Amino acid sequence: MQNTEYKLYIDDVIRRVESARLKVSDYHIVKIVAVSKYSTADEIQKLYKIGQRAFGENKVQDLKAKSEELSELPLEWHFIGNLQKNKINNLLDINPALFHALDSLELAQELQKKLQAKNRTLDCLVQINSAKEESKHGLMPESACGIYKQIQDECPNINLKGVMSIGAHSDDKEVIKESFETTYEIYKQCAGATICSMGMSGDFELAIECGSNMVRLGSILFNK
Ligand SMILES: *Cc1c(COP(=O)(O)O)cnc(C)c1O
């Protein structure tokens, strides 16, 4: 795509985010995290040049490679994938702005140990498996608030900022909506939570209308 054509294309995505957030309130601000997992450093630079700063990756090794390749740029890197315990140190070396997918108490405890040893903190979101799907990671909705509180109490080096969820895998808009509403309810109940990360290329407008204030957009932004 030519640059001007590309810009028009991105403008359209931004307009869609804008009209969805205005349905909630004039004051409802939504942050876009550009998920670059399908994209090259060149494509990331293209988005950077038109103002995008927050980028997300779902594999630790890709996050490392791209953040190093683009270290000259003032980018904000998010880690949105699931984290294996043996990759914790690698993730901490990259020091991302936000880890979206803290999906168990055990992982939190392991992360706490490593953070404490390094005398560091990390901003994190707890992942909710809102539609209780086998294929997905995350806390079950009924136990999410309790575990959120337990992590806050027991893991002082983890700064919990809120929740993250992937919408239900369904063609039925009502089912997807229900999964977002479940996550939003949990978000409202978690003390101090300020980030509700939900919505991807196929469902971000619905997610925003259900209260999301952070969308993770991959294919639609990178035209894949
Ligand atoms: C890939 C991915 C996205 C972006 O998906 P698209 O449908 O391409 O927008 C968002 N969140 C997570 C956790 C992902 O792995």
The ligand as an SDF file (V2000), in Angstrom:
LIG
                    3D

 15 15  0  0  0  0  0  0  0  0999 V2000
   -3.1410  -11.8360   18.1080 C   0  0  0  0  0  0  0  0  0  0  0  0
   -3.7760  -11.2780   19.3020 C   0  0  0  0  0  0  0  0  0  0  0  0
   -4.5650  -10.1100   19.2190 C   0  0  0  0  0  0  0  0  0  0  0  0
   -4.8570   -9.4060   17.9070 C   0  0  0  0  0  0  0  0  0  0  0  0
   -5.6460  -10.1920   17.0950 O   0  0  0  0  0  0  0  0  0  0  0  0
   -6.3490   -9.6260   15.7670 P   0  0  0  0  0  0  0  0  0  0  0  0
   -7.5800  -10.4250   15.6230 O   0  0  0  0  0  0  0  0  0  0  0  0
   -5.3830   -9.8070   14.6650 O   0  0  0  0  0  0  0  0  0  0  0  0
   -6.6630   -8.1780   16.0030 O   0  0  0  0  0  0  0  0  0  0  0  0
   -5.0950   -9.6080   20.3900 C   0  0  0  0  0  0  0  0  0  0  0  0
   -4.8830  -10.2060   21.5890 N   0  0  0  0  0  0  0  0  0  0  0  0
   -4.1480  -11.3220   21.7100 C   0  0  0  0  0  0  0  0  0  0  0  0
   -3.9590  -11.9160   23.0660 C   0  0  0  0  0  0  0  0  0  0  0  0
   -3.5640  -11.8900   20.5820 C   0  0  0  0  0  0  0  0  0  0  0  0
   -2.8250  -12.9980   20.7020 O   0  0  0  0  0  0  0  0  0  0  0  0
  1  2  1  0
  2  3  1  0
  2 14  2  0
  3  4  1  0
  3 10  2  0
  4  5  1  0
  5  6  1  0
  6  7  2  0
  6  8  1  0
  6  9  1  0
 10 11  1  0
 11 12  2  0
 12 13  1  0
 12 14  1  0
 14 15  1  0
M  END
$$$$
